[in-house]
Amino acid sequence: MDAGTTGRGFQVERGVVPRDLIDDALRLLHVDLLEQGARAGTLSDWLWSAHWFPHLNYRDEILALAPVLPADWQTGVLCDPQILLQFPHVGPEPEITFHLDQEPDWAESRRYLRIVGIPLSPWRRENGGLLVEGGDGPEPVELDPGDAVRMDPDLAHSGGINLTGAIRYGVYFRWLEDGAPPPGRPPGGS
């Protein structure tokens, strides 16, 4: 693993996720599209919720991405993984709006410990890659497949605008303070 880089509220680890795990996750998504198809209504729902392929969140190919992360990035209660796709943008270019991730209702008063993003394709400014709010405006966090970024839960962030012809892929994991696991999952289960 290459040396990581640290910014205000985030840390990047280079080459931490093996290429075969990236390929397995991408294959899962692509085979699902091939076998299930993609209806316009489904794609619209996924686009506006920013949660793609929710029926695949707990497949082994997605969950296998988390255990290879640094051990201190995996403490706490794992929440639902988020598969994220960003299609090429069409229309007028919108203003970037930063956000803080919201804990699920079942978490009660517990807070996120960290948010971890794993790119399945390159994340660059031009393809809508991760932006963090900086003092002088949006700051890109450029990543390659195999890298991972750990963000503090109070770091305002956003996807950028995909001005390329390719889809940007990623998976996000979030860990909560210790306590009860998500509904339907056993304690310690992932």
Summary of the structure (lengths in Angstrom):
residues: 190
radius of gyration: 16.1
end to end distance: 24.3
largest distance: 46.4
contacts: 534
relative contact order: 0.23
helix: 22%
strand: 30%
